[in-house]
Amino acid sequence: MSVAKGKINKFINYVDNTPTLKKLKVDVYLDINKTGWFGTSPFYQRFLYLFESMRKHYINENQMKGAGDVIQLSTQEMKDFCQYFVDEYHEIKNTLQKVLISEF
């Protein structure tokens, strides 16, 4: 695993272990499930708000020890972070649709 990939995984895990961010991720998934991939922008752009929220949470939580990790992420690493969630959505979308249908 490259250093960049390890850094991104650290922040992906942070999202999954922070209830507020995990809920935001699920909300984005539900929105995509409901509205689809509208527009002509790259798919990863739907997750930019999740990235910015993760970044703010991480900086606030780690002001004295390691906030520089998230501050120093490159544009490509930000895109890779967002693309991870695009790929994850594609992996779970069928399960998500079954859960949503069973709730009604």
N, C-alpha and C positions, 0 to 999 in steps of 0.2 A: 504494500500500500504506500502510495506516495505521501509526502508530508502534507501536500494540499488536500488530498483525499481524506487523510486523517483529521485535518482541521475541520473540514466540512462535516465529517461524521460526528465530530464533537458537538457541533451546533445542531445537527439533526437530532441527536440524542437529547440535547437540551430542550428542543421543542417538545419532544415526546415525553419528557419528564417535568414539564412545567404546565400545570393544568390550564392556565389561561391561554398559552400558546397552542396547546393541543386542541383546545376547543376552537380556536381561530382556524387551525388547519382543517378540522372537521367541517367548520362552517364554509370554508372555501370549497372543499370537496362536495358538500351538499349543494352549494350554489352552482358549481359546474354540472353536477348531476341534473339540476333543475333547468339551467339555461343553456348548457352546452358550451362549446368553445367559440364564443362570438368574436367577431372582428378578424383582423388580419395579423394581429400581433403574435409574436411567438408565444407558445403556451406558457412558458416559464413566467411570463409577466403577470399572470394571474396570482402568483405567489410572492410578488415583490412586497406587498403589505405584510405578509408573514415574516419575510426577511427583516424588514425595518422594525417590526415589533420585537422580533427575537433579539435583534441588535440592541435596542433600547433596554430591554429587560436584562440582557446579559451585562451590559455596561453598568447599569444601576446595581446589579447584584454583585459584580466583581470589580468595583472601582479600585480596590487596593491590590488585587491579585489577578492579573490576567485579562483585563479589559482590552489590552492592546491586541490580543489575538483576533478579536472580532473587528476592531477598528482597522486593522491592517489587511483585511480580506480584499483581494483584488476584484475587479469587475467580473472576471471570468469565474472566480470562486463563488461570487454572489449568484451568477447565472447557474452554476453547477448545483448550488444549494437549492435554488428554486426548481431546477430541472429534476432533482431527486423526487420532489413532491409531485411533479407531473407524472413521473414514472410510477410512483407509488399509487397515485390515483388510478392509473390505467390497470394496475394489478388488482386493486380492490373494488373497482366500480361495479362489477357484477354482484358481489356480496352486498355492497352498499344499496344497490337497487332492490335486492331481495329484502333487506331489512326495512327499507322505506315502504315497500309494498305491504309487508306483513303488519306494519303499524296502522294501516288504514282499513 
